Structure formats: C-alpha cells, structure tokens
Amino acid sequence: MGNVIDIVAQRAYTQLVPTRVNATIVDVARSAGVSVSTVSKVINARYGVSERTAEHVRRVIAELGYESSLGARSLRSQRTGVLGVLVAEFEPFSTELLKGLGQAAEGSGYELLAYSGRIGPDPRYGWELRSLARLSGTLIDGAVLVTPTVSDPDYRIPVVALDPHAGSSSMPTIDSDSLTGAELAVNYLLSLGHRRIAMLAGRPDLNSAQLREAGYRRALQAAGIPVDPTLIEIGGFRPDSATAPARALLDRPDRPTAVFAANDLTAIRTIEVANELGLRVPEDLSVVGFDDVPDASQFRTPLTTIAQPLYQMGRLAMETLLRLLEGAELEESHLTLATTLVVRESTAPVPSR
C-alpha cells in the first residue's frame, strides 16, 4: 500500500513541477497542444494566431519557465535586447558604478549583463578586447567598458568607456577629474600643516594613476615644497600590492606625517600597516584616499577621501550608450565630472614631535 501511495504522490509532484530545467520551444508546443511555428509566432508577436490561442501559449510559457536563448534571438532579429557591463573584476569601485548603470537602464527595454573578463596571459591588459570578442553581436547589443586598458578597441557594437585607463580615445568616455582631485587632497593636508607628505601611487601605466601623481606633484610645487622622490611608492590600486610600499614609507626614521593614496583600498591598507607599526591615525599619521567607495566611510577609522561621483558616472555612461543605440548624435563625447573632498576621521593637524 505504501508503494502505491508513493507512486501516486510522485506522479502528482511531476505534474506540478516540470522535470526539465531548461524547457525548449518543442516542450512549449507539446504542452500547449500547438505547433512549434505557432509558439514562434506568439514569442515574436507575429500575425496568424488568435488572441485566445496566444494567451494559452503565453500561460504555458510562464508555467514552464521557457526563455528563448540570446543567441537564437540574435539570429532572428540581429538584436538581443541585452547590454553588457564589462569589468576587469568586481570590486567596490565597479560595484558603485553598477548602481548608476542599472538605474539608468530601468525602463529602457534592455536587460543588463555584468561580465568580468579578466583572463589571458596578462589579465591586466587587453581584457576588454577578449570580452568584446566573446559577447558582441551574439549576446549583447552594446557595452559599457569599466576602466578599459585599450584606447580604441576593435568593436562591432556601440561602446562607452567609464574611467578609461588608457587616456584619450575615439569612443565616448565618462571619467572624473583625477588631476584636480589629487590637488584637493594634498592642499587639504598642507592646510593642516603637513609638509612631509608621501604618496602611495597607482599603477604607473594607467592614465588615472598618472594624473593623480601629477596632481600631487603640482600641489607640492605650488606650495614651494620640493618633491622628494623617496616619498613616492607604487601601491598599484590593490591592498595586497600596497602592503610592502606602505611599510617602506612608514617604517623609516624620517617617515612622513601624511600619506595620500591613489585609491581608497590602498589608503585603508596604509592605515592597517600604520597600526601594525604602532602608529595612530590620525594622531601620528594622516591618510587621504581617492574614490569614496562604501568602505571609506565604514572602516574603523572613517577615511578622508576624494569622492568621485561614481553613481552619476555610471548613470551618464548608460544614458550615453542608450543614445548611441538610438542613433542619436552626442553633444559631448568626453565628459569629465568634478571630484570633491570628503573630510572624515583619518586626518588631523600635523603632530608636534
């Protein structure tokens, strides 16, 4: 008797829950009792199917969870209805940009595909070319490239660059004023009485890092303070690569009283290294970062930083891409947004020794 009950229960369960994880158009046709061509007409909103039949087919599609593949959709219409957001890696900076990108895409009729393509012999360089080769034309109709390393990739779809690391480009770009932002950071430290100010720089091959170092140098020179090359170390934008350079700056008898780091993640790592060496922030050392990612305000010593308008940058990049897809002319192809100083608890007047 028990076996009979189990069999009946199993049959009831299989009727309620489809056994196929990926339903096909054939499954839909069979379940709806219509031809495959009828299902195709309903999916593509073509004539020749009564509204009653179409509604029945749509109900079966919803029950089975059927979704035509992006590749098949592309072959039919040359469009996928999907936009790509291509990043080298998912980290706080790109995550904040994604919020603005997603908001701008709402109501556009497009879906977003966030894709990390940091692969290849040297994943730092040319990752966007490899990603575009995989996705363009078959999976996405257009793309936003976040911090691309190639100035003019060979692409077949509309593309917008966000914070391009390669500098000037023929494709539309959205970035922030790294040069002025760095000057703001150093001038603020100077206003607190600091004169021995170090810099934990970013990757020297990237345009944003070059501009931030140029702003650091320009602020010191404008104040009549010679730039000491021994106070500049390469932090590389990553906490793991910033540890040794930060220690080299701080574990010396003539250590600086302040450090300007090229981004927030390496600034936070600088504070951690300072604490490991017995230094207090900001009593013994002031630290300023760049970006204003959420970690900056949430760290145990809230970080003074230069804020990039990341949400607005993402929103403008998506709006620009949507205009390109509509065939509209861009009033401006290259937008640079202002940066601002956000003062928190990691900075204080220069300590007396």
C-alpha positions in Angstrom: 0.0 0.0 0.0 2.8 2.3 0.9 4.4 1.9 -2.5 1.2 2.8 -4.3 0.9 6.0 -2.2 4.5 6.9 -3.0 3.9 6.4 -6.8 0.7 8.5 -6.8 2.4 11.2 -4.8 5.4 11.2 -7.2 3.0 11.4 -10.2 1.2 14.4 -8.7 4.5 16.1 -8.0 5.8 15.7 -11.5 2.6 17.2 -12.9 3.1 20.3 -10.7 6.8 20.7 -11.2 8.4 20.5 -14.7 11.1 17.9 -14.8 13.0 19.8 -17.5 15.2 22.5 -16.1 15.6 24.2 -19.5 12.4 24.0 -21.4 12.6 24.2 -25.1 10.2 25.6 -27.7 9.3 22.0 -28.5 8.3 21.4 -24.9 6.1 24.5 -25.0 4.4 23.4 -28.3 3.8 19.9 -26.9 2.3 21.2 -23.6 0.1 23.8 -25.3 -1.0 21.3 -28.0 0.0 23.6 -30.8 2.8 23.6 -33.5 6.3 25.0 -33.0 5.6 27.6 -35.6 2.6 28.8 -33.6 4.7 29.2 -30.5 7.3 31.1 -32.5 4.7 33.5 -33.8 3.5 34.2 -30.3 7.0 34.7 -29.0 7.8 37.1 -31.8 4.4 38.8 -31.8 3.6 37.9 -35.4 0.2 37.7 -37.1 -1.7 34.5 -37.7 -2.6 33.4 -34.1 -5.9 34.1 -32.4 -5.7 36.0 -29.1 -7.2 33.1 -27.2 -4.5 30.7 -28.5 -1.8 33.2 -27.9 -2.9 33.7 -24.3 -2.9 29.9 -23.8 0.6 29.7 -25.2 1.9 32.5 -23.1 0.5 30.8 -20.0 2.3 27.6 -20.9 5.5 29.5 -21.4 5.2 31.1 -18.0 4.4 27.7 -16.4 7.4 26.0 -18.0 9.7 28.9 -17.4 10.7 29.0 -21.1 13.0 31.6 -22.4 14.5 31.8 -25.9 18.3 31.8 -25.9 20.1 35.1 -26.6 21.9 33.5 -29.5 18.6 32.4 -31.1 17.1 35.8 -30.5 20.1 37.5 -32.1 19.9 35.3 -35.2 16.2 36.1 -35.7 16.3 39.9 -35.2 20.0 40.9 -35.1 19.3 42.3 -31.6 19.4 40.6 -28.2 17.9 43.2 -26.0 20.9 42.9 -23.7 23.6 45.4 -22.8 26.9 44.4 -21.4 28.8 46.0 -18.5 32.3 44.7 -18.9 34.7 45.0 -15.9 38.2 43.6 -15.3 37.0 42.5 -11.8 34.2 43.1 -9.4 35.4 45.3 -6.6 34.0 48.3 -4.6 34.7 50.9 -7.4 33.0 48.9 -10.2 30.1 47.9 -7.9 29.2 51.5 -7.2 29.3 52.3 -10.9 26.9 49.4 -11.5 24.3 51.0 -9.3 24.1 54.1 -11.6 24.3 51.9 -14.7 21.4 49.8 -13.5 19.2 52.8 -12.6 19.7 54.4 -16.0 18.8 51.2 -17.8 15.4 50.8 -16.0 12.5 51.2 -18.4 14.8 51.1 -21.4 13.6 47.7 -22.6 17.2 46.4 -22.2 18.5 43.8 -19.8 22.0 44.2 -18.3 24.7 41.5 -18.3 27.6 42.2 -16.0 30.7 40.3 -17.2 34.1 40.1 -15.7 36.7 39.2 -18.4 40.0 39.4 -16.5 41.6 36.4 -18.3 44.5 35.8 -20.6 48.3 35.7 -20.3 48.4 39.1 -18.6 44.8 39.8 -17.3 45.6 43.5 -16.7 45.9 44.3 -20.4 43.5 44.0 -23.2 40.8 42.1 -21.2 38.1 44.2 -22.9 39.1 43.1 -26.4 38.7 39.4 -25.3 35.4 40.2 -23.6 34.0 42.0 -26.6 35.1 39.2 -28.9 33.1 36.8 -26.8 29.9 38.8 -26.4 29.4 41.4 -29.1 27.0 40.6 -31.9 25.6 37.4 -30.4 24.9 38.2 -26.7 24.9 41.9 -26.3 23.8 44.9 -28.5 26.1 47.4 -26.8 28.6 47.7 -23.9 30.0 49.9 -21.2 33.6 49.2 -20.5 34.7 50.0 -17.0 38.3 51.1 -16.7 39.4 49.7 -20.1 43.2 49.5 -20.8 43.0 49.8 -24.6 42.2 53.3 -26.0 40.5 52.2 -29.3 39.3 48.6 -29.2 38.1 47.0 -32.5 34.4 46.7 -31.7 31.3 46.0 -33.8 28.7 47.4 -31.4 28.2 50.8 -29.6 30.6 51.1 -26.7 31.1 53.7 -24.0 34.2 53.7 -21.7 33.9 54.5 -18.0 37.1 55.8 -16.3 39.4 54.7 -19.2 42.9 53.8 -18.0 44.4 54.3 -21.4 43.7 58.0 -21.7 42.2 59.7 -24.8 40.0 57.6 -27.1 37.8 57.9 -30.1 35.0 56.2 -28.2 32.7 58.1 -25.8 34.2 58.3 -22.3 33.0 59.3 -18.8 35.5 59.9 -16.1 36.3 62.2 -13.2 38.9 64.9 -12.6 41.8 62.9 -11.1 44.3 65.7 -11.5 42.3 68.3 -9.6 41.1 65.7 -7.1 44.7 64.9 -6.2 45.5 68.6 -5.8 42.5 68.9 -3.4 43.8 66.1 -1.3 47.3 67.4 -1.0 46.2 71.0 -0.5 44.0 69.9 2.4 46.9 68.1 4.0 49.0 71.3 3.5 46.3 73.3 5.2 46.6 71.1 8.3 50.3 72.0 8.5 51.7 68.8 6.9 54.9 69.4 4.8 56.3 65.9 4.6 53.6 64.2 2.5 54.1 60.9 0.9 52.2 59.3 -2.0 51.1 55.7 -2.4 50.7 55.9 -6.2 48.7 53.6 -8.5 49.9 51.6 -11.5 52.2 53.9 -13.5 50.9 52.6 -16.8 47.4 53.8 -16.1 46.2 57.3 -17.0 44.2 57.9 -13.8 47.3 57.0 -11.7 49.5 59.3 -13.7 47.1 62.2 -13.3 46.8 61.7 -9.5 50.6 61.7 -9.2 50.8 64.8 -11.4 48.2 66.5 -9.1 50.2 65.5 -6.0 53.4 66.9 -7.5 51.7 70.1 -8.7 50.2 70.9 -5.3 53.5 70.5 -3.5 55.4 72.6 -6.1 52.7 75.3 -5.9 53.3 75.4 -2.1 57.1 75.8 -2.6 57.8 72.3 -1.3 60.3 70.2 -3.3 59.0 66.8 -4.4 61.0 64.1 -2.6 61.1 61.0 -4.9 61.8 58.7 -2.0 58.3 59.6 -0.6 56.6 58.2 -3.7 55.9 54.4 -3.7 53.8 52.4 -6.1 50.8 50.9 -4.4 49.1 49.6 -7.5 45.5 50.2 -6.5 45.3 46.9 -4.7 45.6 46.2 -0.9 47.9 43.2 -1.5 50.3 45.2 -3.7 50.2 48.2 -1.3 51.4 46.4 1.9 55.1 46.5 1.2 55.2 50.0 -0.2 53.2 51.4 2.7 55.5 49.7 5.2 58.5 51.1 3.3 57.1 54.7 3.7 56.2 54.3 7.3 59.0 52.2 8.8 61.7 54.7 8.4 63.2 57.2 10.9 62.2 60.2 8.8 58.7 58.9 8.0 56.1 61.2 6.5 53.4 62.8 8.7 50.7 62.2 6.0 50.1 59.9 3.0 47.9 60.5 0.0 46.9 57.1 -1.5 45.7 56.8 -5.1 42.6 55.0 -4.1 40.6 54.1 -1.0 41.6 50.4 -0.8 45.3 51.2 -0.6 44.6 54.1 1.8 42.8 51.7 4.1 45.7 49.2 3.8 48.1 52.1 4.7 46.1 52.7 7.9 46.3 49.0 8.8 50.1 49.0 8.2 50.4 52.1 10.3 48.5 50.4 13.2 50.7 47.3 12.8 53.8 49.6 13.3 52.3 51.2 16.4 51.2 54.4 14.7 47.9 56.0 15.5 45.7 57.5 12.7 45.2 60.5 12.7 47.2 61.4 15.8 50.6 60.2 14.4 49.7 60.0 10.7 47.1 61.5 8.4 45.8 59.4 5.4 43.7 60.5 2.4 42.3 58.2 -0.2 40.6 58.6 -3.6 37.2 57.2 -4.8 34.8 57.3 -1.8 33.7 53.7 -2.0 31.5 52.5 0.8 34.5 51.0 2.7 35.8 54.5 3.1 33.1 55.6 5.5 32.6 52.2 7.1 36.2 51.5 8.0 37.0 51.6 11.7 38.8 54.9 11.1 36.5 56.6 8.6 38.6 57.7 5.7 39.1 61.3 4.4 39.0 60.9 0.7 38.4 62.5 -2.7 35.0 61.5 -3.9 34.3 60.5 -7.5 30.6 60.8 -8.4 30.5 57.1 -9.1 26.7 56.7 -9.3 26.4 59.7 -11.6 29.3 58.4 -13.8 27.5 55.1 -14.2 24.2 56.7 -15.0 25.7 59.0 -17.6 27.6 56.2 -19.2 24.4 54.1 -19.6 22.4 57.2 -20.9 25.2 57.8 -23.4 25.1 54.2 -24.6 21.3 54.3 -25.0 21.6 57.4 -27.1 24.1 55.7 -29.3 21.8 52.7 -29.8 19.0 55.1 -30.8 21.3 56.6 -33.5 21.3 60.0 -31.8 24.2 62.5 -32.1 26.2 63.1 -28.9 26.5 66.7 -27.8 29.7 65.8 -26.0 31.7 62.6 -26.4 34.1 63.0 -23.5 32.7 64.0 -20.1 34.9 64.7 -17.0 33.0 65.2 -13.8 34.2 67.2 -10.8 35.7 65.5 -7.7 35.2 66.7 -4.1 37.0 66.4 -0.8 35.2 64.5 1.9 36.7 65.0 5.3 36.4 62.3 7.9 38.5 61.0 10.8 41.7 59.8 9.2 43.2 63.3 9.0 44.3 65.8 11.7 46.8 68.7 12.1 50.4 67.8 11.8 51.6 66.2 15.1 54.3 68.0 17.1 57.5 65.9 17.6 
